[in-house]
Amino acid sequence: MANLKGLASIVSELRVERTNLANQLRHVDAALSVLGKLNGGSNHSNANQPKRTISAASRRKMARAQRARWAKESGPSKGPKRTISVAIRRKIAAAQRARWAKVKSQQKKKAA
C-alpha cells in the first residue's frame, strides 16, 4: 500500500507539471501571435503569396540607385593612386640612410 501512495503523489505532481507546461505553452502561443501581427507575419507567411517579378528596366534602376547610395556613403573619389618610381625610392632611401648616419655619429660624439 505504501507504494501506491507514493505512486499517487508522483502522478499528481506530474499532472500539476503538465498543467504548468500547458499554461506556458499558451503564453508562448499568444506571444507568437502578437509578434506575428506586429511584423506582418513570420518569415514563412509570404509562402502563400505569388512571386513578384521585376522587369529588367526596374532592376537596372534599382541597381543604379544602389550604386549611387554606395558612392554617396564612400564619399568623393580621391582619383588614381600614385606610385613612386624605383629611382626616386632609391634616392629617398639613400637620403634617409644619410640622416640616420648623421644622427648616430652625433650620438657617438655625445657619448664619447
TILUM-890137 format. One record per residue: residue in three letters; x, y, z of N, C-alpha, C in turn. Coordinates in pm, 1 decimal. Last residue first. Layout:
<pts>
["Ala" [X Y Z] [X Y Z] [X Y Z]];
...
</pts>
This chain:
<pts>
["Ala" [8102.7 6000.9 -2628.6] [8246.2 5998.2 -2607.9] [8297.2 6112.5 -2527.8]];
["Ala" [7834.8 6063.9 -2658.5] [7871.8 5955.5 -2565.1] [8021.1 5955.9 -2534.2]];
["Lys" [7844.5 6259.9 -2854.7] [7794.4 6294.7 -2721.6] [7837.5 6191.3 -2619.1]];
["Lys" [7940.0 6109.3 -3070.1] [8018.3 6223.9 -3023.4] [7976.0 6262.7 -2882.9]];
["Lys" [7734.6 5926.4 -3103.2] [7865.4 5876.1 -3064.3] [7951.2 5988.3 -3009.2]];
["Gln" [7531.1 6096.8 -3186.9] [7516.7 6027.4 -3059.6] [7649.9 5973.6 -3010.4]];
["Gln" [7634.3 6176.4 -3431.7] [7619.5 6277.7 -3326.4] [7603.1 6212.6 -3190.8]];
["Ser" [7616.0 5934.5 -3567.6] [7750.0 5991.8 -3545.2] [7743.6 6099.5 -3436.7]];
["Lys" [7337.9 5901.6 -3573.7] [7419.5 5806.3 -3497.2] [7559.2 5862.2 -3470.3]];
["Val" [7266.4 6116.3 -3742.2] [7213.9 6109.1 -3604.6] [7301.3 6017.9 -3520.0]];
["Lys" [7402.4 6041.7 -3978.7] [7435.0 6168.2 -3912.7] [7389.8 6166.4 -3766.8]];
["Ala" [7268.5 5805.7 -4037.7] [7413.3 5802.0 -4013.1] [7456.1 5928.1 -3939.3]];
["Trp" [7014.5 5904.0 -4084.8] [7036.4 5817.1 -3969.3] [7186.2 5808.8 -3936.9]];
["Arg" [7062.1 6051.1 -4320.1] [7013.4 6118.5 -4199.7] [7039.6 6035.0 -4075.7]];
["Ala" [7144.4 5845.5 -4493.7] [7238.1 5952.6 -4461.1] [7194.1 6026.3 -4334.3]];
["Arg" [6906.7 5699.4 -4510.5] [7026.4 5636.3 -4451.7] [7128.5 5741.9 -4409.9]];
["Gln" [6752.3 5893.4 -4641.5] [6715.4 5850.3 -4505.1] [6834.5 5782.7 -4437.0]];
["Ala" [6881.6 5906.1 -4886.5] [6875.2 6025.7 -4802.7] [6841.3 5988.3 -4658.8]];
["Ala" [6833.7 5645.0 -4976.7] [6971.7 5689.4 -4955.2] [6974.3 5813.0 -4865.3]];
["Ala" [6554.1 5649.0 -4998.6] [6617.5 5555.5 -4905.3] [6760.5 5598.9 -4874.3]];
["Ile" [6524.3 5841.4 -5201.1] [6466.7 5866.1 -5068.5] [6533.8 5776.8 -4965.3]];
["Lys" [6652.5 5707.8 -5411.7] [6703.7 5836.9 -5364.8] [6653.1 5867.1 -5224.2]];
["Arg" [6484.5 5486.5 -5439.6] [6624.9 5465.7 -5402.3] [6686.8 5594.4 -5349.4]];
["Arg" [6248.5 5611.4 -5522.8] [6250.7 5538.2 -5395.5] [6393.7 5516.3 -5348.1]];
["Ile" [6333.7 5708.1 -5770.5] [6300.1 5803.5 -5664.4] [6301.5 5734.7 -5529.0]];
["Ala" [6367.2 5462.4 -5905.9] [6480.5 5554.5 -5890.0] [6454.5 5653.1 -5776.1]];
["Val" [6106.7 5356.0 -5907.2] [6213.3 5286.1 -5835.4] [6330.4 5380.4 -5808.9]];
["Ser" [5844.9 5599.9 -5858.8] [5933.9 5519.6 -5942.3] [6044.5 5457.9 -5856.0]];
["Ile" [5545.2 5566.5 -5681.3] [5676.7 5630.4 -5689.8] [5766.7 5538.7 -5772.0]];
["Thr" [5204.0 5623.5 -5767.2] [5315.4 5534.2 -5737.1] [5446.4 5609.3 -5756.8]];
["Arg" [4875.3 5711.9 -5662.0] [5004.4 5748.8 -5718.2] [5109.6 5646.8 -5678.3]];
["Lys" [4555.1 5614.4 -5762.3] [4660.3 5602.3 -5662.5] [4795.3 5630.7 -5727.8]];
["Pro" [4321.6 5850.0 -5902.4] [4406.9 5731.1 -5911.1] [4515.6 5732.8 -5803.7]];
["Gly" [4071.5 5992.9 -5677.9] [4149.9 5984.9 -5800.4] [4239.4 5862.9 -5799.4]];
["Lys" [3906.7 5982.2 -5466.8] [4030.2 6057.7 -5449.6] [4119.4 6051.9 -5572.8]];
["Ser" [3555.3 6031.5 -5478.2] [3672.6 5950.9 -5511.6] [3796.5 6038.3 -5507.5]];
["Pro" [3357.0 6123.4 -5193.4] [3413.0 6151.0 -5326.0] [3537.5 6067.4 -5351.9]];
["Gly" [3191.7 5849.7 -5015.4] [3244.4 5984.6 -5031.6] [3303.5 6004.0 -5169.2]];
["Ser" [3058.7 5621.1 -4952.9] [3204.9 5614.4 -4953.5] [3267.7 5750.2 -4973.4]];
["Glu" [2790.1 5703.8 -4977.3] [2841.1 5656.0 -4848.5] [2993.6 5659.6 -4844.4]];
["Lys" [2770.3 5758.2 -5247.3] [2746.8 5865.6 -5151.4] [2804.7 5828.4 -5015.0]];
["Ala" [2812.4 5503.4 -5349.7] [2907.0 5610.3 -5381.2] [2892.7 5725.5 -5282.2]];
["Trp" [2586.4 5371.2 -5251.3] [2720.4 5327.2 -5210.7] [2823.8 5437.4 -5235.0]];
["Arg" [2387.0 5513.4 -5387.1] [2390.6 5515.4 -5239.6] [2527.9 5474.1 -5189.8]];
["Ala" [2452.2 5447.0 -5649.9] [2458.3 5587.9 -5608.3] [2463.4 5599.0 -5457.0]];
["Arg" [2401.2 5175.0 -5643.1] [2538.8 5220.6 -5666.9] [2555.2 5366.2 -5625.1]];
["Gln" [2123.3 5190.3 -5607.7] [2207.1 5132.3 -5501.6] [2352.0 5173.9 -5519.4]];
["Ala" [2045.4 5304.8 -5850.2] [2018.8 5376.9 -5725.5] [2105.8 5323.8 -5612.6]];
["Arg" [2122.9 5100.6 -6024.3] [2181.8 5233.8 -6038.8] [2163.8 5313.1 -5908.8]];
["Ala" [1954.1 4897.1 -5935.6] [2099.8 4880.4 -5926.3] [2169.4 5014.8 -5934.5]];
["Met" [1704.7 5005.4 -5999.4] [1737.0 4973.8 -5859.6] [1887.6 4961.0 -5840.6]];
["Lys" [1729.3 5022.2 -6276.5] [1707.8 5143.6 -6197.3] [1746.3 5120.0 -6051.3]];
["Arg" [1753.5 4749.2 -6336.9] [1863.0 4842.1 -6369.8] [1851.6 4970.3 -6289.1]];
["Arg" [1503.3 4659.5 -6251.5] [1623.5 4610.1 -6184.0] [1743.6 4699.2 -6212.2]];
["Ser" [1343.6 4792.3 -6438.1] [1332.7 4826.9 -6296.1] [1454.6 4779.2 -6218.9]];
["Ala" [1425.8 4658.9 -6668.9] [1445.5 4803.9 -6657.2] [1438.6 4848.1 -6511.8]];
["Ala" [1340.7 4400.3 -6616.8] [1483.7 4426.4 -6630.6] [1512.6 4575.5 -6615.5]];
["Ser" [1078.6 4384.9 -6367.6] [1127.7 4394.2 -6504.6] [1277.0 4426.5 -6505.0]];
["Ile" [1009.9 4143.5 -6129.7] [1055.3 4280.6 -6153.6] [1115.5 4284.5 -6293.1]];
["Thr" [750.3 3960.3 -5979.4] [852.8 3969.1 -6083.4] [883.8 4115.2 -6108.9]];
["Arg" [678.8 3799.6 -5687.5] [675.7 3930.8 -5752.1] [786.2 3936.2 -5855.2]];
["Lys" [482.0 3507.7 -5640.2] [614.2 3570.4 -5655.2] [598.7 3701.3 -5729.0]];
["Pro" [183.0 3515.0 -5433.6] [253.7 3489.5 -5559.8] [386.8 3562.9 -5564.3]];
["Gln" [173.1 3384.2 -5098.8] [157.6 3494.3 -5192.4] [233.7 3463.2 -5320.8]];
["Asn" [238.6 3185.7 -4926.8] [111.9 3171.4 -4998.2] [91.6 3281.0 -5101.4]];
["Ala" [474.1 3268.5 -4812.5] [477.6 3149.2 -4896.3] [350.6 3135.9 -4979.0]];
["Asn" [487.5 3469.4 -4632.5] [478.6 3508.9 -4772.4] [472.8 3389.5 -4866.6]];
["Ser" [532.6 3356.2 -4387.6] [395.9 3396.2 -4417.1] [378.9 3436.0 -4563.2]];
["His" [782.9 3290.7 -4301.4] [721.6 3198.5 -4396.0] [580.4 3240.5 -4433.5]];
["Asn" [854.0 3472.9 -4113.0] [929.0 3472.0 -4238.3] [861.0 3386.4 -4344.7]];
["Ser" [530.3 3576.1 -3983.7] [664.6 3520.3 -3972.7] [732.0 3521.5 -4108.3]];
["Gly" [361.2 3894.2 -3991.2] [371.2 3750.3 -4003.7] [513.8 3703.5 -3990.5]];
["Gly" [393.1 4158.4 -3945.0] [330.4 4119.9 -4071.2] [339.1 3970.3 -4094.7]];
["Asn" [481.1 4211.8 -3697.3] [582.8 4201.1 -3802.5] [522.0 4165.1 -3937.6]];
["Leu" [249.6 4209.5 -3541.2] [332.2 4330.0 -3546.5] [425.1 4329.2 -3666.8]];
["Lys" [154.0 3951.7 -3572.4] [70.7 4062.9 -3618.3] [152.5 4190.4 -3631.3]];
["Gly" [359.8 3805.5 -3457.0] [326.2 3783.6 -3597.1] [242.4 3896.8 -3653.5]];
["Leu" [344.5 3889.8 -3193.4] [461.4 3925.8 -3273.3] [434.6 3907.6 -3421.8]];
["Val" [98.8 3769.4 -3122.1] [114.1 3915.3 -3117.1] [231.5 3959.5 -3203.9]];
["Ser" [163.7 3498.7 -3158.2] [52.5 3557.8 -3231.9] [65.8 3709.3 -3236.9]];
["Leu" [369.5 3464.9 -2975.2] [395.4 3446.5 -3117.4] [286.8 3510.0 -3202.7]];
["Ala" [221.5 3505.0 -2738.7] [331.0 3596.5 -2774.2] [363.4 3585.8 -2922.1]];
["Ala" [48.1 3286.1 -2749.0] [-6.9 3421.7 -2750.6] [100.9 3522.1 -2791.5]];
["Asp" [231.6 3074.9 -2730.1] [146.8 3087.9 -2849.1] [89.1 3228.8 -2861.0]];
["Val" [331.0 3124.1 -2473.8] [421.5 3132.6 -2589.5] [341.3 3149.0 -2717.6]];
["His" [97.9 3078.2 -2323.4] [161.7 3210.3 -2320.2] [255.0 3228.3 -2441.0]];
["Arg" [56.6 2807.2 -2377.7] [-45.4 2904.4 -2418.2] [13.6 3045.6 -2421.9]];
["Leu" [284.8 2703.4 -2254.0] [269.4 2689.6 -2398.6] [164.7 2786.8 -2452.0]];
["Gln" [224.2 2756.7 -1988.7] [339.7 2822.2 -2050.1] [330.1 2816.7 -2202.4]];
["Asn" [4.1 2583.5 -1958.0] [-13.0 2728.2 -1941.7] [101.8 2804.1 -2007.4]];
["Ala" [130.1 2338.5 -1996.4] [23.7 2378.1 -2089.0] [0.2 2528.8 -2080.2]];
["Leu" [301.8 2337.5 -1774.5] [358.6 2340.9 -1909.0] [255.3 2383.6 -2012.2]];
["Asn" [109.8 2321.3 -1567.5] [200.6 2436.6 -1576.6] [258.9 2449.1 -1717.4]];
["Thr" [-3.4 2070.9 -1627.4] [-87.5 2191.6 -1629.1] [-1.1 2316.7 -1643.2]];
["Arg" [219.3 1907.2 -1586.2] [158.5 1913.7 -1719.0] [70.8 2038.4 -1732.2]];
["Glu" [256.5 1946.7 -1311.3] [361.1 1989.6 -1404.3] [306.0 2002.9 -1545.6]];
["Val" [23.2 1824.5 -1219.0] [46.4 1966.8 -1191.7] [150.0 2021.8 -1289.4]];
["Arg" [73.8 1563.4 -1303.7] [-42.8 1635.2 -1356.5] [-28.1 1786.0 -1335.6]];
["Leu" [299.3 1502.2 -1149.7] [310.9 1505.5 -1294.8] [193.6 1579.8 -1358.3]];
["Glu" [182.1 1502.9 -896.3] [285.9 1601.1 -928.4] [303.3 1614.9 -1079.8]];
["Ser" [11.6 1283.0 -921.8] [-47.4 1416.0 -900.8] [55.0 1525.7 -930.7]];
["Val" [202.0 1078.9 -955.0] [105.6 1105.5 -1062.0] [44.9 1245.1 -1045.5]];
["Ile" [325.6 1091.9 -704.8] [404.4 1117.7 -826.4] [311.2 1152.9 -941.6]];
["Ser" [114.7 1017.0 -538.8] [171.5 1152.2 -524.4] [254.9 1188.8 -647.5]];
["Ala" [73.5 756.3 -628.3] [-35.1 854.3 -642.1] [20.1 996.1 -630.8]];
["Leu" [312.4 636.9 -551.5] [278.2 645.8 -692.7] [169.7 749.8 -716.5]];
["Gly" [287.2 647.1 -275.5] [397.4 717.4 -340.7] [369.8 737.4 -488.5]];
["Lys" [64.9 480.2 -245.5] [56.8 619.3 -200.5] [167.4 702.4 -267.1]];
["Leu" [165.1 241.9 -347.7] [54.3 306.4 -416.8] [41.7 452.5 -376.1]];
["Asn" [358.7 173.3 -158.4] [399.4 203.4 -295.7] [289.9 276.6 -371.8]];
["Ala" [204.3 116.6 61.2] [291.6 233.4 67.5] [335.9 273.2 -72.5]];
["Met" [81.1 -119.9 0.0] [0.0 0.0 0.0] [86.1 127.3 0.0]];
</pts>
